[in-house]
Amino acid sequence: RLGIIRRGQAAAIYFTVTRGKIPSLSVYHYMIDKRRGFIKITRFARNTYEEFRIALEDLRRQGMQELLIDLRDNPGGYMDAAVEIADELIADKALIVYTKGKKKRFEGEQFAKRSGLFEKGALVVLINEGSASASEILAGALQDNDRALIVGRRSFGKGLVQMPINLSDGSELRLTISRYYTPSGRSIQKDYKNGKAYEKDLTERFQHGEFFTADSIKLDESLRYKTKKGRNVYGGGGIMPDYFVPLDTTENSAYLNALYEQNIPREWAAAYVNRERVRLKTMTLEGFKKNFVF
């Protein structure tokens, strides 16, 4: 039994709570309109590919002809899931990603192996500075194969292959053995020769204005590569978008941040729900849309 004291009520309310399995999904989807579908991938977990395929099939049943995939703030995860998803979007036998290291045995290539569910039709992928690892493998493969337009800001730049080695004391050593490369030959991993600069990379990109104006982005001509159809793409760490979208500056308002630090928005929302609980129970989505005032 669990006792809960609600604001405005003197006595506790008791509930019997039954423990159960709560699915932790990594893919969410819906139709934006009659033609366009949307898929958000929050991470690349063990079941992400299966979730993605189910989402894609559902959107196609609803008449989807154009697709938007959101990889913003996706930290990565299972590389195999990213490769499987790319295979659903890229033509058979196309190169998806390859690894290169000092030892040949740690090198390899991943190709599309089958006919995918959505190999034709407009495709846009959203990325930002929080998109890392497997997210970058997927975005890079789609960009280099000219399968999708990449929109947003340069991704994080995490492209190392590491081999775990268990030690006798129970700890684990992760040995870097190779790097991930996009089909055009770009290394996803950003430079880490200077450890201090590596740790402060996002801060420096923010301070130099890279998050706010496309003109502030530094493009190294020596790291220019070509996509399958001859478009220019640039290396140097991370995936550079085809279309730049600046950071929303309202997210960095000192006033707004101070409110969040004091938990004021959440407290206000809880107080509002408690005060209007009876009225809110009778509301419908249509009524909310009609009466919503911004």
The 8 nearest C-alpha neighbors of each residue, nearest first, counted from 0:
[[1, 15, 14, 16, 13, 2, 17, 3],
 [0, 2, 14, 13, 15, 3, 16, 12],
 [1, 3, 13, 12, 11, 14, 0, 4],
 [4, 2, 12, 11, 5, 13, 1, 14],
 [5, 3, 11, 12, 10, 6, 8, 2],
 [6, 4, 8, 7, 3, 11, 9, 12],
 [5, 7, 8, 4, 273, 270, 9, 269],
 [6, 8, 5, 9, 273, 274, 4, 270],
 [9, 7, 5, 6, 10, 4, 11, 12],
 [8, 10, 7, 11, 4, 5, 6, 12],
 [11, 9, 8, 4, 12, 5, 3, 7],
 [10, 12, 4, 3, 2, 13, 9, 5],
 [11, 13, 3, 2, 4, 10, 14, 5],
 [14, 12, 2, 1, 3, 0, 11, 15],
 [15, 13, 1, 0, 16, 2, 12, 3],
 [14, 16, 0, 1, 17, 13, 2, 18],
 [15, 17, 14, 0, 18, 1, 19, 13],
 [18, 16, 19, 15, 0, 14, 20, 1],
 [19, 17, 16, 20, 21, 15, 0, 1],
 [20, 18, 17, 21, 16, 22, 23, 15],
 [19, 21, 22, 18, 23, 17, 24, 16],
 [20, 22, 19, 23, 18, 24, 17, 25],
 [23, 21, 24, 20, 25, 19, 46, 26],
 [24, 22, 21, 25, 20, 26, 44, 46],
 [25, 23, 26, 22, 27, 50, 47, 46],
 [24, 26, 41, 40, 42, 47, 23, 27],
 [27, 25, 40, 39, 24, 50, 51, 41],
 [28, 26, 39, 38, 40, 25, 29, 54],
 [27, 29, 38, 37, 54, 39, 26, 30],
 [28, 30, 37, 36, 31, 38, 58, 27],
 [29, 31, 36, 32, 35, 37, 58, 33],
 [32, 30, 35, 36, 29, 37, 33, 34],
 [33, 31, 30, 35, 34, 36, 63, 29],
 [32, 34, 35, 62, 63, 30, 31, 61],
 [35, 33, 63, 64, 32, 65, 62, 36],
 [36, 34, 65, 31, 63, 32, 66, 30],
 [35, 37, 30, 66, 31, 63, 29, 67],
 [36, 38, 67, 28, 29, 66, 30, 68],
 [39, 37, 28, 68, 27, 69, 67, 40],
 [38, 40, 69, 27, 26, 68, 28, 41],
 [41, 39, 26, 25, 42, 70, 69, 38],
 [40, 42, 73, 25, 39, 26, 70, 43],
 [43, 41, 73, 75, 40, 25, 44, 74],
 [44, 42, 76, 77, 75, 47, 80, 81],
 [43, 45, 47, 46, 77, 76, 42, 25],
 [44, 46, 47, 77, 43, 80, 48, 76],
 [47, 45, 49, 44, 48, 50, 80, 43],
 [48, 46, 50, 44, 49, 43, 45, 51],
 [47, 49, 51, 80, 50, 46, 84, 52],
 [48, 50, 52, 51, 46, 47, 53, 54],
 [51, 49, 47, 53, 48, 52, 26, 54],
 [52, 50, 48, 54, 49, 53, 47, 55],
 [51, 53, 55, 49, 54, 50, 56, 48],
 [54, 52, 50, 56, 51, 55, 57, 49],
 [55, 53, 51, 57, 52, 56, 28, 50],
 [54, 56, 52, 58, 57, 53, 51, 59],
 [55, 57, 59, 53, 58, 54, 52, 60],
 [58, 56, 54, 60, 55, 59, 53, 61],
 [59, 57, 61, 55, 60, 63, 56, 36],
 [58, 60, 63, 62, 56, 61, 57, 55],
 [61, 59, 57, 58, 62, 56, 63, 55],
 [62, 60, 58, 59, 63, 57, 33, 30],
 [61, 63, 59, 60, 34, 64, 58, 33],
 [64, 62, 59, 34, 35, 58, 36, 65],
 [63, 65, 34, 120, 35, 62, 66, 121],
 [66, 64, 35, 121, 120, 63, 122, 34],
 [67, 65, 36, 122, 35, 37, 121, 123],
 [66, 68, 37, 123, 124, 122, 36, 38],
 [69, 67, 124, 38, 39, 37, 123, 125],
 [68, 70, 39, 125, 71, 124, 38, 40],
 [71, 69, 126, 73, 125, 40, 130, 134],
 [70, 72, 126, 127, 130, 73, 69, 125],
 [73, 71, 129, 130, 74, 70, 127, 128],
 [72, 74, 130, 41, 42, 70, 71, 75],
 [75, 73, 131, 130, 72, 42, 129, 132],
 [76, 74, 133, 132, 134, 131, 42, 43],
 [75, 77, 43, 44, 133, 42, 78, 74],
 [76, 78, 43, 79, 80, 44, 45, 133],
 [77, 79, 133, 81, 80, 76, 82, 43],
 [80, 78, 82, 77, 81, 83, 133, 84],
 [79, 81, 83, 48, 78, 82, 77, 43],
 [80, 82, 84, 78, 79, 83, 137, 133],
 [81, 83, 85, 79, 80, 84, 86, 78],
 [84, 82, 86, 80, 85, 81, 79, 48],
 [85, 83, 81, 87, 86, 82, 48, 80],
 [84, 86, 82, 88, 87, 83, 89, 137],
 [85, 87, 111, 83, 84, 89, 88, 115],
 [115, 88, 86, 84, 116, 85, 117, 89],
 [87, 89, 118, 117, 85, 86, 115, 116],
 [90, 88, 118, 86, 85, 87, 91, 146],
 [91, 89, 93, 118, 92, 114, 111, 88],
 [90, 92, 111, 113, 112, 93, 114, 89],
 [93, 91, 111, 110, 112, 94, 90, 113],
 [94, 92, 111, 110, 91, 90, 95, 89],
 [93, 95, 110, 182, 96, 109, 111, 92],
 [96, 94, 140, 110, 109, 182, 93, 111],
 [97, 95, 181, 109, 182, 180, 94, 108],
 [98, 96, 108, 180, 107, 179, 109, 181],
 [99, 97, 179, 106, 107, 178, 180, 177],
 [98, 100, 106, 177, 178, 97, 179, 105],
 [101, 99, 177, 102, 176, 106, 105, 178],
 [100, 102, 103, 177, 99, 176, 105, 106],
 [103, 101, 104, 100, 105, 106, 176, 99],
 [104, 102, 106, 105, 101, 100, 99, 107],
 [103, 105, 102, 106, 107, 100, 101, 99],
 [106, 104, 103, 102, 100, 177, 176, 107],
 [107, 105, 99, 98, 103, 104, 100, 177],
 [106, 108, 98, 97, 105, 109, 99, 104],
 [109, 107, 97, 96, 98, 110, 106, 94],
 [108, 110, 96, 95, 97, 94, 107, 111],
 [111, 109, 94, 95, 93, 92, 112, 108],
 [110, 112, 92, 86, 91, 93, 113, 94],
 [113, 111, 91, 92, 110, 86, 114, 93],
 [114, 112, 91, 115, 111, 86, 92, 90],
 [113, 115, 91, 90, 116, 87, 112, 118],
 [87, 116, 114, 117, 88, 118, 86, 113],
 [115, 117, 87, 118, 88, 114, 55, 56],
 [118, 116, 88, 119, 115, 87, 120, 89],
 [117, 119, 88, 89, 115, 90, 116, 87],
 [120, 118, 117, 121, 88, 146, 122, 89],
 [119, 121, 65, 64, 122, 118, 117, 66],
 [120, 122, 65, 66, 123, 119, 147, 64],
 [121, 123, 147, 66, 67, 65, 120, 148],
 [122, 124, 67, 148, 147, 149, 68, 66],
 [125, 123, 68, 149, 69, 67, 150, 148],
 [124, 126, 69, 150, 70, 151, 71, 149],
 [127, 125, 71, 151, 70, 130, 152, 150],
 [126, 128, 152, 154, 71, 129, 130, 151],
 [127, 129, 154, 155, 130, 153, 152, 126],
 [130, 128, 72, 127, 155, 131, 71, 73],
 [131, 129, 73, 72, 154, 71, 127, 74],
 [132, 130, 74, 155, 134, 75, 135, 157],
 [131, 133, 75, 157, 135, 134, 158, 136],
 [134, 132, 75, 136, 78, 135, 81, 76],
 [135, 133, 131, 137, 75, 132, 136, 130],
 [134, 136, 138, 132, 133, 137, 131, 139],
 [135, 137, 133, 139, 134, 138, 140, 132],
 [136, 138, 140, 134, 135, 139, 81, 85],
 [139, 137, 135, 141, 140, 136, 142, 134],
 [140, 138, 142, 136, 141, 137, 181, 135],
 [141, 139, 95, 137, 143, 142, 138, 181],
 [140, 142, 146, 138, 147, 144, 139, 143],
 [141, 143, 145, 139, 144, 140, 147, 146],
 [144, 142, 226, 140, 145, 141, 183, 139],
 [143, 145, 146, 141, 227, 142, 140, 226],
 [146, 144, 142, 143, 147, 141, 227, 226],
 [145, 147, 141, 144, 142, 89, 122, 148],
 [148, 146, 122, 123, 141, 142, 145, 149],
 [147, 149, 123, 241, 124, 142, 150, 122],
 [148, 150, 240, 124, 241, 123, 125, 147],
 [149, 151, 242, 125, 240, 241, 243, 124],
 [152, 150, 244, 243, 126, 127, 125, 240],
 [151, 153, 127, 243, 240, 126, 244, 128],
 [154, 152, 239, 238, 128, 127, 240, 237],
 [153, 155, 128, 237, 127, 130, 238, 156],
 [156, 154, 128, 131, 237, 130, 129, 157],
 [237, 155, 157, 236, 188, 189, 187, 154],
 [158, 156, 188, 132, 131, 155, 187, 159],
 [157, 159, 188, 187, 179, 132, 178, 156],
 [158, 160, 178, 179, 177, 157, 161, 188],
 [161, 159, 177, 178, 175, 176, 158, 179],
 [160, 162, 175, 174, 173, 176, 159, 163],
 [161, 163, 174, 173, 175, 164, 176, 160],
 [164, 162, 173, 172, 174, 161, 171, 165],
 [165, 163, 172, 171, 173, 166, 162, 174],
 [166, 164, 171, 170, 172, 163, 169, 167],
 [165, 167, 170, 168, 169, 171, 164, 172],
 [168, 166, 169, 165, 170, 171, 164, 172],
 [169, 167, 166, 170, 165, 171, 172, 164],
 [170, 168, 167, 166, 171, 165, 172, 164],
 [171, 169, 166, 168, 165, 172, 167, 164],
 [172, 170, 165, 164, 166, 163, 173, 169],
 [171, 173, 164, 163, 174, 165, 170, 166],
 [174, 172, 163, 162, 161, 164, 175, 171],
 [173, 175, 162, 161, 176, 172, 163, 164],
 [174, 176, 161, 160, 177, 162, 173, 159],
 [175, 177, 161, 160, 100, 174, 105, 162],
 [178, 176, 100, 160, 99, 175, 98, 159],
 [179, 177, 159, 98, 160, 99, 158, 100],
 [178, 180, 98, 158, 97, 187, 159, 186],
 [181, 179, 186, 185, 97, 184, 187, 96],
 [180, 182, 96, 185, 184, 183, 139, 140],
 [183, 181, 184, 96, 94, 143, 95, 140],
 [184, 182, 181, 185, 143, 226, 225, 224],
 [185, 183, 181, 182, 180, 186, 224, 234],
 [186, 184, 234, 181, 180, 183, 187, 224],
 [185, 187, 180, 188, 179, 236, 184, 234],
 [186, 188, 158, 237, 236, 156, 180, 179],
 [189, 187, 158, 157, 156, 236, 186, 159],
 [236, 188, 190, 156, 235, 237, 191, 187],
 [189, 191, 192, 188, 236, 197, 235, 193],
 [192, 190, 193, 197, 194, 189, 196, 188],
 [193, 191, 190, 194, 197, 196, 195, 189],
 [192, 194, 191, 196, 195, 197, 190, 198],
 [195, 193, 197, 196, 191, 192, 198, 199],
 [194, 196, 198, 197, 193, 199, 191, 200],
 [195, 197, 199, 193, 194, 198, 200, 191],
 [198, 196, 194, 200, 191, 195, 199, 193],
 [199, 197, 195, 196, 200, 194, 201, 202],
 [200, 198, 196, 202, 197, 201, 203, 195],
 [199, 201, 197, 203, 202, 198, 196, 204],
 [202, 200, 204, 203, 199, 205, 128, 198],
 [203, 201, 205, 199, 200, 204, 206, 198],
 [204, 202, 206, 200, 205, 201, 207, 199],
 [203, 205, 201, 207, 209, 202, 206, 200],
 [204, 206, 202, 203, 208, 207, 210, 209],
 [205, 207, 203, 208, 204, 202, 209, 210],
 [208, 206, 204, 205, 209, 203, 215, 210],
 [207, 209, 205, 211, 206, 210, 215, 212],
 [210, 208, 215, 216, 204, 211, 207, 212],
 [209, 211, 208, 246, 245, 205, 212, 204],
 [210, 212, 245, 208, 209, 246, 213, 244],
 [213, 211, 214, 215, 209, 245, 208, 210],
 [212, 214, 215, 216, 243, 209, 211, 245],
 [215, 213, 212, 216, 209, 217, 208, 211],
 [216, 214, 209, 213, 212, 208, 217, 207],
 [217, 215, 209, 214, 213, 218, 212, 208],
 [216, 218, 215, 219, 214, 209, 213, 235],
 [219, 217, 220, 216, 233, 222, 235, 234],
 [218, 220, 221, 222, 217, 223, 233, 235],
 [221, 219, 223, 222, 218, 233, 224, 234],
 [220, 222, 219, 223, 234, 233, 218, 224],
 [223, 221, 234, 220, 219, 233, 224, 235],
 [224, 222, 233, 220, 221, 232, 234, 231],
 [225, 223, 232, 231, 233, 183, 222, 226],
 [226, 224, 231, 229, 230, 232, 183, 227],
 [225, 227, 143, 229, 230, 228, 183, 144],
 [226, 228, 144, 229, 143, 145, 225, 230],
 [229, 227, 226, 230, 145, 225, 144, 143],
 [228, 230, 226, 225, 227, 231, 224, 145],
 [231, 229, 226, 225, 228, 232, 227, 224],
 [230, 232, 225, 224, 223, 229, 226, 233],
 [233, 231, 224, 223, 225, 230, 226, 234],
 [232, 234, 223, 222, 224, 239, 231, 235],
 [235, 233, 222, 185, 236, 223, 186, 232],
 [234, 236, 189, 222, 233, 237, 186, 219],
 [189, 237, 235, 156, 188, 187, 234, 186],
 [156, 236, 238, 154, 187, 155, 153, 188],
 [239, 237, 154, 153, 139, 240, 135, 236],
 [238, 240, 153, 237, 233, 241, 152, 154],
 [241, 239, 149, 150, 242, 151, 152, 153],
 [240, 242, 149, 150, 148, 243, 239, 151],
 [243, 241, 150, 240, 151, 149, 244, 148],
 [242, 244, 151, 152, 150, 240, 213, 245],
 [243, 245, 151, 152, 242, 246, 150, 211],
 [246, 244, 211, 210, 212, 247, 243, 152],
 [245, 247, 210, 211, 248, 244, 152, 250],
 [246, 248, 249, 250, 245, 251, 211, 244],
 [247, 249, 250, 251, 246, 252, 211, 245],
 [248, 250, 251, 252, 247, 255, 246, 253],
 [251, 249, 248, 252, 247, 255, 256, 246],
 [252, 250, 249, 248, 253, 256, 255, 247],
 [251, 253, 255, 249, 254, 250, 256, 248],
 [254, 252, 256, 255, 257, 251, 258, 250],
 [253, 255, 257, 252, 256, 258, 251, 259],
 [256, 254, 258, 252, 257, 253, 259, 251],
 [255, 257, 259, 253, 258, 254, 252, 260],
 [258, 256, 260, 254, 255, 259, 253, 261],
 [259, 257, 255, 261, 256, 263, 260, 262],
 [260, 258, 262, 256, 261, 257, 263, 255],
 [259, 261, 257, 262, 258, 256, 263, 255],
 [260, 262, 258, 259, 263, 257, 264, 256],
 [263, 261, 259, 260, 265, 264, 258, 266],
 [262, 264, 266, 261, 258, 265, 267, 259],
 [265, 263, 267, 266, 262, 268, 259, 258],
 [266, 264, 268, 267, 263, 262, 269, 259],
 [267, 265, 263, 269, 268, 264, 270, 262],
 [266, 268, 270, 264, 265, 269, 263, 271],
 [267, 269, 271, 265, 266, 270, 264, 272],
 [270, 268, 266, 272, 271, 267, 265, 273],
 [269, 271, 267, 273, 268, 272, 274, 266],
 [270, 272, 268, 274, 269, 273, 275, 267],
 [271, 273, 275, 269, 276, 274, 270, 268],
 [274, 272, 270, 276, 271, 275, 269, 6],
 [273, 275, 271, 272, 276, 270, 277, 269],
 [276, 274, 272, 278, 273, 277, 279, 271],
 [275, 277, 279, 273, 272, 278, 274, 280],
 [278, 276, 280, 279, 275, 281, 274, 273],
 [279, 277, 280, 275, 276, 281, 282, 274],
 [278, 280, 276, 282, 281, 277, 275, 272],
 [281, 279, 277, 278, 282, 276, 283, 275],
 [282, 280, 279, 278, 283, 277, 276, 286],
 [281, 283, 279, 280, 286, 278, 287, 284],
 [284, 282, 286, 285, 287, 281, 280, 279],
 [283, 285, 287, 286, 288, 282, 289, 290],
 [286, 284, 288, 283, 287, 289, 282, 290],
 [287, 285, 289, 283, 284, 288, 290, 282],
 [286, 288, 284, 290, 285, 289, 291, 283],
 [289, 287, 285, 291, 286, 290, 284, 283],
 [288, 290, 286, 287, 291, 285, 284, 292],
 [289, 291, 287, 288, 286, 292, 285, 293],
 [292, 290, 288, 287, 289, 293, 286, 285],
 [293, 291, 290, 289, 288, 287, 286, 285],
 [292, 291, 290, 288, 289, 287, 286, 268]]
